[in-house]
Amino acid sequence: MNYSDFRSDTVTKPTERMRKAMYEAEVGDDVLGDDPTVKKLEEIAAEKIGKESALFVPSGSMGNAICVKIWTKEGDEVILEERCHIYNIELGNLSVLSRVLPRPVPSKRGEMSPEDVEKAIRKRGLTSNGTSLICLENTHNFWSGAVVSVENFKEIRKIAQKHNLKIHLDGARIFNASIAKKIHVTEWTSLVDSVMFCLSKGLSAPIGSIVVGSKEFIEEARRFRKLLGGGMRQVGVIASAGIVALEEMIERLEEDHILAKRLAYGLAEIKGIELNPDDVETNIIIFKIRKNGINAPLFVDLLRGKGILALSISENEVRFCTHKDVTEHDVERALKACREILQ
Ligand SMILES: Cc1ncc(COP(=O)(O)O)c(C=O)c1O
């Protein structure tokens, strides 16, 4: 069957320009610092995010793991939003690799209140090693791609400064936030100490993420990447696609957001679906199934039978994601399938 694939923006295939760039990439041994294409990608990335230095890593999860590791010591506490990716979807890497204690905080659509964050801070003493890091996520995947405001970042920054804590941003989709709000990414990134963002999601590169921070921080990150087995050799072959992603694929994210809105408004009209389409700000749509006898996993199975791929993310929540490889036609097809299943 020919599927319309709304599972994630990670399913995007590299563009023709990316494939050509990969074919023609000038390469060298990047562990020895010899790959000019990786260096170029890292320079472009650092400049776009507004920090001194950048490091190409194989995945977003590895990028986040490296940053948490550098900012913490074993036994430290890390404050993060309770539905965030680092805490929920990265195999407990906080505990496994950094051996830190996650302290999740509730939020309003991804925005933790500064009061809640301050209350969650533990001082070093006889009963706690103390808090050293706050992790933020923007856009917020499991809050339906919500954009966390610059204002919220500023408030949390103030708390972090007061208590001498670092802030790491899981900015897997930070360019979606920037395009949605029409403000430069540096409005957010200037307020944090390290950033991870992904090339392999809506930006459509086949592989790779970037860690960004100070020169000193990136030197440490390079060492820890090696420890994790993430030091790669003639990796300009894939970094070249990342350059195309940063040069050509950011502006078009708006098309994904427009499609997501269209899909969200259509879904919200279907009986048995609970969704406020105004909550959909970027390319991720999360909605609840409210129909007797149909839960989210079954709904997703039934959709598959009709050629539509989506993800169930809990017993009653379904996630759709728009990206460059779905079209208006796919959106209409998805809406028709949802109506047929829930009628
Ligand atoms: C918000 C967020 N952070 C981090 C990641 C991890 O990226 P990767 O799949 O490249 O490890 C994802 C992946 O979907 C994500 O959505």
The ligand as an SDF file (V2000), in Angstrom:
LIG
                    3D

 16 16  0  0  0  0  0  0  0  0999 V2000
   12.1640   17.0120   21.4650 C   0  0  0  0  0  0  0  0  0  0  0  0
   13.0990   15.9320   21.0390 C   0  0  0  0  0  0  0  0  0  0  0  0
   14.3120   15.8890   21.5740 N   0  0  0  0  0  0  0  0  0  0  0  0
   15.2150   14.9530   21.2400 C   0  0  0  0  0  0  0  0  0  0  0  0
   14.9100   13.9890   20.3030 C   0  0  0  0  0  0  0  0  0  0  0  0
   15.9190   12.9170   20.0020 C   0  0  0  0  0  0  0  0  0  0  0  0
   16.3820   12.9160   18.7030 O   0  0  0  0  0  0  0  0  0  0  0  0
   16.9590   11.5570   18.0420 P   0  0  0  0  0  0  0  0  0  0  0  0
   15.7840   10.7670   17.6220 O   0  0  0  0  0  0  0  0  0  0  0  0
   17.7860   12.0730   16.8970 O   0  0  0  0  0  0  0  0  0  0  0  0
   17.7790   10.8580   19.0660 O   0  0  0  0  0  0  0  0  0  0  0  0
   13.6370   13.9970   19.7010 C   0  0  0  0  0  0  0  0  0  0  0  0
   13.2880   12.9660   18.7010 C   0  0  0  0  0  0  0  0  0  0  0  0
   12.1790   12.8370   18.2650 O   0  0  0  0  0  0  0  0  0  0  0  0
   12.7090   14.9900   20.0860 C   0  0  0  0  0  0  0  0  0  0  0  0
   11.4860   15.0390   19.5640 O   0  0  0  0  0  0  0  0  0  0  0  0
  1  2  1  0
  2  3  1  0
  2 15  2  0
  3  4  2  0
  4  5  1  0
  5  6  1  0
  5 12  2  0
  6  7  1  0
  7  8  1  0
  8  9  2  0
  8 10  1  0
  8 11  1  0
 12 13  1  0
 12 15  1  0
 13 14  2  0
 15 16  1  0
M  END
$$$$
